[in-house]
């Protein structure tokens, strides 16, 4: 069965959240171009996360210098996920 790994962030106003972006360009603008991502419907994602006490922020503003994935990180993750 396929699965999706969701990266969670601590947000001062919303608690634990996953960031969601309406376009890949908005994701890259906020967090950089080397971001693993998957297209998903926000409704089921939000419902699933709510069951775990987390939320979803759509197109969030991200502080400059926020933790970003680097190309090497994405490559290492892809290798691990392929095992």
BELVENNOR-V17762 format. One record per pair of residues at least 12 apart in sequence whose C-alpha atoms are under 8 Angstrom apart, sorted by the first residue. I is the first residue (numbers start at 0). J is the second residue. Records with the same first field share a line. If there is no record, write none. Layout:
# BELVENNOR-V17762
I = J / J
This chain:
# BELVENNOR-V17762
3 = 37
5 = 17
6 = 18
13 = 54
14 = 53 / 54
15 = 52 / 53 / 54
16 = 53 / 54 / 55 / 56
17 = 53 / 54 / 55 / 56
18 = 55 / 56 / 57 / 58 / 59
19 = 41 / 55 / 56 / 57 / 58 / 59
20 = 57 / 58 / 59
21 = 57 / 58
25 = 58
26 = 58
29 = 59 / 60 / 61
30 = 61 / 65 / 66 / 67 / 68
31 = 67 / 68
33 = 67 / 68 / 69 / 70 / 73
34 = 67 / 68 / 69 / 73
35 = 73
